[in-house]
């Protein structure tokens, strides 16, 4: 109803829509060398989000506001002038118009700290042209994953709606174009300056490397070090071979020496003394040539000279063999000649090994001299390579930005908004939605009320909470007084009384079944409740009467000294105090059905009337005269008064009034009852409401008459 009252006079709404093509994901607008095709989806989404936020920014909407108010002040307005605008005189309107035009030209917002501009802002708000009003009815979004951004706006005037979206589209397109071009120019200038700095740095590093090589006379460090390393490897290889030859020659000479005794050796030395001198001279010349041969990197011309001397030495050895006679041991001539040749080879190998070692040391010194230069040159080359890579990357970026700056901006308005028809009325839809929401709200309230309502209404609730059985329940009947005799004599034939009679029988049966488990006669049953007024008196009388109807002798004792309701309603002449003191039952007719023993009332308890031994004796005396003894005790919130009676009874039943909750105090009394070691037999739920029937509390007066 409230919604209908609000929306019944809603005006028609005219929508308008503009469409802007960004060219970000549209391949027909992408440049051949553009990077748009390689953009990731997240980057594309970020660009669209930024563009939408710019269109919804205050600076953009302020420009639309200025255009709207300028239009209304200079031509036919879109809306009726507001009360605030009507209060302005002609001069004030001219002043406002000039300020708005100046702000629009400078693309500035109103300064709300300035009183004059703050007043102009209030004029915009009164006309609904301020930023918040425009944003309320405006929607700017990207359509799915397309290349288009849509601007939707609705108002009470079709011309106004179209004007707003077209103005915002034009302003954003102009702003974005100028912004992109300025950014491109700034990027080109920045990259150009940075490119010059990188070029100068690279040239400086190249020049430094060149000067260092000139100063240290280095042509090609890599080639030089490679040659030295190769020569060193060759020398090492030749040294290994020379060492092997020396070992081999020494072993061979030693083997030959073992074949000669000392006399033979003296003969040979004296025979060959002269020829040996010549051979030694030739060998010295060969060693000198061998040294030059190694120092000059094994030049072939020295090799030829060495071979010639080798031939001369061989001739001298042959001459020595032909000219001189051998000793009588002529068979060893060849061995002596071979030994001389081997000794010459051994001397050449030893001298060549020394020369190789000297040359290897020279190569090592040259290589060590190149190591510091290598570190410096590598540092120069690394810096040059890094600078070259930076320069190339920067050059590529500069070329790309320069090329993109020459192309026009791809942003354009693809669809111009036109005044259209009004939207279908949403009044009925709003009323239906409000009705549904109202119904849901009511259901939620009812559910919360049901969920939070923990009142005891049916026997199952009481069993669930107390974990104790419910022996029966009695409905709340719609009568001011209750005639028990009339119920059992069928004087009240209503359905309500018949149901009440069934409940009484059921309750008596359950109680009797619990009592019959221990003894068949003289059971004492205490009837209590947690609080006063829960119906103990009515329940006690009803249970007593049901026992009478099955031919039982019943004694009903009023043990509630604080509120002796049974005593007042029964007109009995037998009082509990008198019986406990005297024990006299003479003159009493025990065959009258229900006998009521009242009390004189007062603030006292059972043990204050008599001692425990006497009470037990008196109760045993009563057991012999009655089939069942019912005792209405004080409520449990009377503390010891009810508990004293429970000490002297066989079983206990408690009356619980329906439609009430269980608090912490009641939980303590419930725990007491359930911990009586089997003495507590259960609950009787009283005053259970019947749905759909008149409910009235029973007046307990005349129940026992």
Buried (B, 14 or more C-beta within 10 A) or exposed (E): EEBEEEBEEEEEBBBBBBBBBBBBBBEEBBBEEBEBEEBEEEEBEEBBEEBBEBBBEEEBBBBBBBBBBBBBBEEEBBBEBBEBBEEBEEEEBEBBBEBBBEBBEEEBBBEEEEEEBEBBBBBBBBBBBBBEBBBEBBEBEBEEEBBBBBBBBBBBBBBBBBBBBBBBBBBBBEBBBEEBEEEBEEBBEEBBEBBEEBBEBBEEBBEBBEEBBEEBEBEEBEEBBEEBEEBBEBBEEBBEBBBEBBEBBBEBBEEBEEEBEEEBEEBBEEBBEEBBEBBEEBBEBBBBBBBBBBBEEEEEEBEEBBEEBBEBBEEBBEEBBEEEEBBEBEEBBEBBBBBBBBBBBBBBBBBBBEBBEEBBEBBEEBBEEBEEBBEBBEEBBEBBEEBBEBBEEBBEBBEBBBEBBEEEBBBBBBBBBEEBEEEEEEBEEBBEEBEEEEEEEEEEEEEEEEEEEEEBBBBEBBBEBBEBBBBBBBBBBBBEEBBBEEBBEEEBEEEBBEBBBEBBBBBBBBBBEBBEEEEEEBBBBBBBBBBEEBBBBBBBBBBBBBBBBEEBBBBBBBBBBBBBBBBBBBEBEBBBBBBBEEEEBEEEEEEEBBBBBBBEBEEBBBBEBBEEEEBEEBBEEBBEBBBBBBBBBBBBBBEEBBBBBBBBBBBBBBBBBBEBEBEEEBEEBBEBBEEEEEBBBBBBBBBBEEEEEEBEEBEBEEBBE
